[in-house]
Amino acid sequence: MVFKNLLMSGLLTLMFLSSCQSPNTEDPVLKLFADFQPDSVFQPTYAKGFSIYYYDSLKLIYIADPWDETAPGKYILAGSGPCPKQFKSPDLDYLRYPVKNWSAFSSTQIEFANKIGVLNTLGSVAEPQYISNQYVHERLRKGKIKNIGMAYSPDIEVLLSSSPQFVFVAPFKDNKYTPLLDAGFLLIYDSSYLESSPLGRAEWLIFFSAFFDKEKVAIREFKNIERQYNSIAVKANAVNFKPDILTGHIYNDVWYMPAGDSYMAQLFEDAGADYRYKNRAGTGSIGLDFETVFNDFHSSDIWVLIVNHQGTFNKSDLLQMDERYAGFEAFKKDRILVSNSNYSGFFEKGIVEPDVILKDLAFYLHPNLFPDYEPVYFQWLKE
């Protein structure tokens, strides 16, 4: 597919590679393309971890280093035919698209595939116990998808027998994928979970789609998500009163609260909530003791809680975690919103439904805005 002079409401912007915000110009991959100008470049609106450069039928897909923004990152060259001789290099992996067989190491990647209609190309998965997609489980039962075991210690022989064109993995600082690289697998890093905004995470759908030549589908789907998300955010932030939000719970004596530039803090802001740590810098979590959290949030209007619990989770289960929770006003007034990720799909399907998650929160925070809405991910915690 040739993406020449294609504009998608600001999502796809024509620009020359030399004028882009690009990684180190001494990068050996960029030297390979020094004499070529891309036909077009996809620069994400919200995501910060990838870009796609189009050269006729070739796609140079850039994945930023999630730990060091000054590092050169990683490139994948994708083409519809054999790799052109001038681009063959030990510094550049080549992948032929559309991909017919790949391996998923995370359930969120399955949701990307499902969203653009290429789930039939999935050949193997890690940790199927965390996958809720019934189509995948049916194909696992029939042997059409292979179970390669744990993501950190996959069965290399089973994965080899599956012959994936690439393995979609999440990057971690303590890289545990050396055995996969030594076995010759092409690893493509899915950094979507490191994006600090809900729409940024969802925009990785477009990154994923490039390997299947499904960008038009992905852009259309993302634009729909974006439109609905922003519409909800506008309504939620037009209200006069914004409830004070508490979130998280204590774990091994540490209460992790989202920093002000994090994914959850962004969700709270867009849902029309007042989050007291919204001005604390950082995109990750802040580790606190119980006393600090209680002092700052004991009078909060609503407690947003995400748990992974077998069966129904209720107030008794919460107190079994820590009896001190009973001192929070949100607990006393039965104002605890809970998403049990064991079956809600918050960390799985939620990556491609940030608009639905946002509407859930906005519905509970401002019920008059969406009176007939049926929440999907959250519900009030019951006795």
C-alpha positions as CSV (number, residue, x, y, z in Angstrom):
1,M,0.0,0.0,0.0
2,V,1.3,3.4,-0.9
3,F,0.5,6.3,1.6
4,K,1.2,9.3,-0.6
5,N,-0.2,12.7,0.4
6,L,-2.7,11.2,2.8
7,L,-4.0,13.4,5.5
8,M,-6.1,12.0,8.4
9,S,-7.5,15.0,10.3
10,G,-4.0,15.9,11.6
11,L,-3.1,12.3,12.5
12,L,-1.1,11.7,9.3
13,T,1.2,14.7,8.5
14,L,3.5,15.1,5.5
15,M,7.0,16.1,6.5
16,F,10.6,15.4,5.5
17,L,12.7,13.2,7.7
18,S,15.3,15.9,8.1
19,S,12.7,18.3,9.6
20,C,11.2,15.6,12.0
21,Q,12.1,15.4,15.7
22,S,14.2,12.3,15.1
23,P,16.7,10.3,17.1
24,N,20.5,10.8,16.9
25,T,21.4,11.7,13.3
26,E,24.6,9.5,13.7
27,D,22.3,6.5,13.9
28,P,23.5,3.9,11.4
29,V,19.9,3.2,10.3
30,L,19.3,6.8,9.4
31,K,22.5,6.8,7.4
32,L,20.9,4.1,5.2
33,F,18.1,6.4,4.4
34,A,20.1,9.6,4.1
35,D,19.5,9.8,0.4
36,F,15.8,9.0,0.5
37,Q,12.9,11.3,1.5
38,P,9.8,9.6,2.9
39,D,6.5,10.0,1.0
40,S,4.8,10.6,4.3
41,V,5.3,10.2,8.1
42,F,2.9,9.2,10.7
43,Q,3.6,11.1,13.9
44,P,1.2,10.1,16.8
45,T,-0.9,12.8,18.3
46,Y,-0.8,11.4,21.9
47,A,1.7,8.5,21.9
48,K,5.4,9.3,22.3
49,G,7.0,6.0,21.7
50,F,6.8,5.4,17.9
51,S,6.7,6.9,14.4
52,I,6.2,5.4,11.0
53,Y,8.0,6.6,7.8
54,Y,6.6,5.6,4.5
55,Y,8.8,5.1,1.4
56,D,6.6,3.8,-1.4
57,S,5.9,0.2,-0.3
58,L,8.4,0.3,2.5
59,K,7.7,1.3,6.1
60,L,10.5,2.3,8.5
61,I,8.9,1.9,11.9
62,Y,10.7,3.6,14.8
63,I,10.3,2.5,18.4
64,A,11.8,5.0,20.9
65,D,13.9,3.7,23.8
66,P,11.4,4.0,26.7
67,W,14.1,4.4,29.3
68,D,16.4,6.9,27.6
69,E,15.1,9.5,25.2
70,T,18.6,10.3,24.0
71,A,19.2,6.7,22.9
72,P,18.8,5.8,19.2
73,G,15.8,3.5,19.8
74,K,15.0,0.6,17.5
75,Y,13.9,0.4,13.9
76,I,11.9,-2.2,12.0
77,L,11.8,-2.1,8.2
78,A,8.7,-3.6,6.8
79,G,8.0,-4.3,3.1
80,S,5.6,-6.2,0.9
81,G,8.4,-8.0,-0.9
82,P,12.1,-9.0,-0.3
83,C,14.3,-6.5,1.5
84,P,16.0,-4.2,-1.0
85,K,19.7,-4.8,-1.1
86,Q,20.6,-1.2,-0.1
87,F,18.8,-1.5,3.2
88,K,20.2,-4.9,4.3
89,S,22.1,-4.2,7.5
90,P,22.9,-5.9,10.8
91,D,21.5,-2.7,12.4
92,L,18.1,-3.0,10.8
93,D,15.5,-5.9,11.2
94,Y,13.4,-6.6,8.2
95,L,9.8,-7.9,8.3
96,R,7.6,-8.8,5.4
97,Y,4.0,-7.6,5.6
98,P,1.1,-8.3,5.9
99,V,2.2,-10.6,8.7
100,K,0.6,-14.1,8.6
101,N,1.9,-15.5,11.9
102,W,3.0,-13.8,15.1
103,S,3.2,-14.4,18.9
104,A,1.6,-12.3,21.7
105,F,3.2,-12.0,25.1
106,S,0.4,-9.8,26.5
107,S,-3.4,-9.9,26.4
108,T,-3.5,-6.2,25.4
109,Q,-1.8,-7.1,22.1
110,I,-4.7,-9.5,21.5
111,E,-7.1,-6.7,21.8
112,F,-5.1,-4.7,19.2
113,A,-5.4,-7.6,16.8
114,N,-9.1,-8.1,17.5
115,K,-9.8,-4.4,17.0
116,I,-8.4,-4.4,13.4
117,G,-9.6,-7.9,12.5
118,V,-6.3,-9.8,12.3
119,L,-6.8,-12.2,15.3
120,N,-6.7,-15.1,12.9
121,T,-3.0,-14.5,12.3
122,L,-2.1,-15.2,15.9
123,G,0.0,-18.4,16.2
124,S,1.1,-18.5,19.8
125,V,0.6,-16.8,23.1
126,A,2.2,-16.5,26.5
127,E,0.2,-16.9,29.8
128,P,-3.3,-17.7,28.3
129,Q,-4.7,-17.7,31.8
130,Y,-4.7,-13.9,31.6
131,I,-6.5,-13.9,28.3
132,S,-10.3,-13.5,28.2
133,N,-10.9,-13.6,24.4
134,Q,-13.0,-16.6,23.7
135,Y,-11.9,-16.9,20.1
136,V,-8.3,-17.3,21.3
137,H,-9.2,-19.9,23.8
138,E,-11.2,-21.9,21.2
139,R,-8.2,-21.9,18.9
140,L,-5.9,-22.9,21.8
141,R,-8.2,-25.9,22.5
142,K,-8.1,-26.9,18.8
143,G,-4.3,-26.5,18.7
144,K,-4.4,-23.7,16.2
145,I,-2.7,-21.4,18.7
146,K,0.2,-22.7,20.8
147,N,0.7,-22.0,24.5
148,I,4.4,-21.1,25.0
149,G,4.1,-20.7,28.8
150,M,5.3,-17.8,30.9
151,A,6.4,-14.6,29.2
152,Y,9.6,-14.4,31.2
153,S,10.5,-18.0,30.6
154,P,8.8,-19.2,27.4
155,D,9.1,-22.7,26.0
156,I,11.6,-21.9,23.2
157,E,11.0,-25.2,21.4
158,V,7.2,-24.6,21.2
159,L,7.8,-21.1,20.0
160,L,10.2,-22.3,17.3
161,S,7.6,-24.8,16.2
162,S,5.1,-22.0,15.9
163,S,7.5,-20.1,13.5
164,P,6.2,-16.5,14.2
165,Q,7.4,-13.7,12.0
166,F,7.7,-11.6,15.1
167,V,7.2,-11.8,18.8
168,F,5.3,-8.9,20.4
169,V,6.8,-8.3,23.8
170,A,6.7,-5.5,26.5
171,P,10.1,-3.9,27.2
172,F,11.5,-4.0,30.7
173,K,14.6,-2.5,32.1
174,D,15.8,-5.8,33.3
175,N,15.5,-7.4,29.8
176,K,14.7,-11.1,30.2
177,Y,14.5,-11.8,26.4
178,T,18.1,-12.8,25.7
179,P,17.1,-16.5,25.1
180,L,14.6,-15.3,22.5
181,L,17.1,-13.1,20.7
182,D,19.7,-15.9,20.9
183,A,17.2,-18.2,19.2
184,G,16.8,-15.8,16.3
185,F,13.4,-14.4,17.0
186,L,12.5,-10.9,15.8
187,L,11.2,-9.0,18.9
188,I,9.0,-6.0,18.5
189,Y,8.6,-3.9,21.6
190,D,5.2,-2.9,22.7
191,S,5.7,0.2,24.9
192,S,2.0,1.1,25.0
193,Y,1.8,0.5,28.7
194,L,4.4,3.1,29.3
195,E,2.4,5.9,27.7
196,S,1.1,8.4,30.3
197,S,-2.2,9.2,28.6
198,P,-5.2,7.0,27.9
199,L,-5.3,8.1,24.2
200,G,-1.6,7.6,24.0
201,R,-1.9,4.0,24.9
202,A,-4.8,3.4,22.5
203,E,-2.8,5.1,19.7
204,W,-0.4,2.1,19.7
205,L,-3.2,0.4,17.8
206,I,-1.9,2.2,14.7
207,F,1.7,1.1,15.4
208,F,0.5,-2.5,15.6
209,S,-1.6,-2.2,12.4
210,A,1.4,-1.3,10.3
211,F,2.7,-4.9,10.3
212,F,-0.6,-6.0,8.8
213,D,-1.1,-3.2,6.4
214,K,-4.2,-2.1,8.3
215,E,-3.4,1.5,9.1
216,K,-6.6,2.8,7.5
217,V,-8.7,0.6,9.7
218,A,-6.7,1.4,12.8
219,I,-6.8,5.2,12.2
220,R,-10.5,5.0,11.6
221,E,-11.0,3.1,14.9
222,F,-8.7,5.4,16.8
223,K,-10.4,8.5,15.5
224,N,-13.7,7.1,16.8
225,I,-12.1,6.4,20.2
226,E,-10.6,9.9,20.3
227,R,-13.8,11.6,19.3
228,Q,-15.8,9.9,22.0
229,Y,-13.2,10.3,24.6
230,N,-12.8,14.0,24.1
231,S,-16.5,14.6,23.9
232,I,-16.9,12.9,27.3
233,A,-14.0,14.9,28.8
234,V,-15.5,18.2,27.6
235,K,-18.8,17.4,29.3
236,A,-17.2,16.2,32.5
237,N,-15.1,19.3,32.8
238,A,-17.9,21.7,32.3
239,V,-19.4,20.9,35.7
240,N,-19.2,23.2,38.6
241,F,-18.3,20.6,41.3
242,K,-15.5,18.1,40.9
243,P,-15.4,15.3,43.5
244,D,-12.2,14.7,45.5
245,I,-10.7,11.4,44.4
246,L,-8.7,8.8,46.4
247,T,-7.2,5.8,44.6
248,G,-5.2,2.7,45.1
249,H,-4.5,0.6,48.2
250,I,-1.6,-0.4,50.4
251,Y,0.6,-3.2,49.3
252,N,3.5,-4.5,51.3
253,D,3.2,-1.4,53.5
254,V,3.4,0.9,50.6
255,W,0.5,2.9,49.1
256,Y,1.2,3.7,45.5
257,M,-0.5,6.8,44.3
258,P,-0.4,8.0,40.7
259,A,1.9,11.0,40.0
260,G,0.4,14.1,38.4
261,D,1.4,13.3,34.8
262,S,0.4,9.6,34.9
263,Y,-2.2,7.6,33.1
264,M,-4.6,7.5,36.1
265,A,-4.1,11.2,36.9
266,Q,-5.0,12.0,33.3
267,L,-8.1,9.8,33.5
268,F,-9.2,11.6,36.7
269,E,-8.8,15.0,35.3
270,D,-10.6,14.1,32.1
271,A,-13.5,12.6,34.1
272,G,-14.0,15.9,36.0
273,A,-12.4,14.8,39.3
274,D,-10.2,16.7,41.7
275,Y,-7.1,14.7,42.4
276,R,-5.0,16.3,45.1
277,Y,-1.7,15.0,43.8
278,K,-2.3,16.3,40.3
279,N,0.6,18.7,40.6
280,R,3.2,16.2,41.7
281,A,5.6,15.7,38.9
282,G,6.1,12.2,37.3
283,T,4.5,9.7,35.0
284,G,4.7,6.8,37.4
285,S,3.7,6.1,41.0
286,I,4.5,7.8,44.3
287,G,5.2,5.4,47.1
288,L,3.7,6.5,50.4
289,D,2.9,5.1,53.9
290,F,-0.6,4.6,55.1
291,E,-0.5,7.6,57.5
292,T,0.4,10.1,54.7
293,V,-2.4,8.9,52.5
294,F,-4.9,8.9,55.3
295,N,-3.9,12.4,56.3
296,D,-4.3,13.7,52.7
297,F,-7.3,11.7,51.5
298,H,-9.3,10.6,54.5
299,S,-12.2,13.0,53.6
300,S,-12.2,12.2,49.9
301,D,-15.6,12.0,48.2
302,I,-14.9,8.9,46.2
303,W,-12.4,6.1,46.3
304,V,-11.5,4.5,42.9
305,L,-10.2,1.0,43.5
306,I,-8.8,-1.5,41.0
307,V,-8.3,-5.0,42.3
308,N,-7.7,-8.5,41.0
309,H,-9.9,-10.8,43.1
310,Q,-11.4,-14.2,42.5
311,G,-15.2,-14.0,42.7
312,T,-17.1,-11.0,44.0
313,F,-15.2,-8.4,45.8
314,N,-17.0,-6.6,48.7
315,K,-16.4,-4.3,51.7
316,S,-15.5,-7.3,53.9
317,D,-12.8,-8.3,51.5
318,L,-11.5,-4.8,51.5
319,L,-11.3,-4.8,55.3
320,Q,-9.5,-8.1,55.3
321,M,-6.8,-6.4,53.3
322,D,-6.4,-3.7,56.0
323,E,-8.9,-2.8,58.7
324,R,-7.7,0.8,58.7
325,Y,-9.6,1.4,55.5
326,A,-12.8,1.7,57.5
327,G,-11.6,5.2,58.6
328,F,-11.9,6.8,55.2
329,E,-15.0,8.8,54.6
330,A,-15.5,7.1,51.2
331,F,-15.7,3.8,53.0
332,K,-18.1,5.0,55.6
333,K,-20.4,6.6,53.0
334,D,-20.3,3.6,50.6
335,R,-18.6,5.7,47.9
336,I,-16.0,3.2,46.7
337,L,-15.8,2.5,42.9
338,V,-14.3,-0.8,42.2
339,S,-13.1,-2.5,39.0
340,N,-12.3,-6.2,39.5
341,S,-9.8,-6.7,36.8
342,N,-10.1,-10.5,37.2
343,Y,-13.2,-10.3,35.0
344,S,-13.7,-6.6,34.1
345,G,-10.9,-6.5,31.5
346,F,-9.6,-3.1,32.8
347,F,-6.0,-3.9,32.0
348,E,-6.8,-6.0,28.9
349,K,-9.6,-4.7,26.7
350,G,-9.4,-1.3,28.4
351,I,-6.4,-0.3,26.3
352,V,-8.6,0.1,23.3
353,E,-11.6,1.4,25.2
354,P,-10.3,4.4,27.1
355,D,-13.5,6.2,26.1
356,V,-15.6,3.6,27.9
357,I,-13.4,3.7,31.0
358,L,-13.7,7.5,31.0
359,K,-17.5,7.4,30.6
360,D,-17.7,4.9,33.5
361,L,-15.9,7.3,35.8
362,A,-17.7,10.4,34.6
363,F,-21.0,8.6,35.0
364,Y,-20.3,8.0,38.7
365,L,-18.7,11.3,39.4
366,H,-21.4,13.3,37.5
367,P,-24.5,11.0,37.1
368,N,-26.7,13.8,35.7
369,L,-24.5,13.9,32.6
370,F,-25.2,10.4,31.5
371,P,-28.5,9.3,33.2
372,D,-29.2,6.2,31.0
373,Y,-25.7,4.9,30.8
374,E,-24.8,1.4,31.8
375,P,-21.2,1.2,33.2
376,V,-18.9,-1.5,31.9
377,Y,-15.7,-1.5,34.0
378,F,-16.7,0.0,37.4
379,Q,-19.4,-0.5,40.0
380,W,-20.1,0.7,43.5
381,L,-18.5,-1.6,46.1
382,K,-21.2,-3.6,47.8
383,E,-21.5,-4.9,51.4
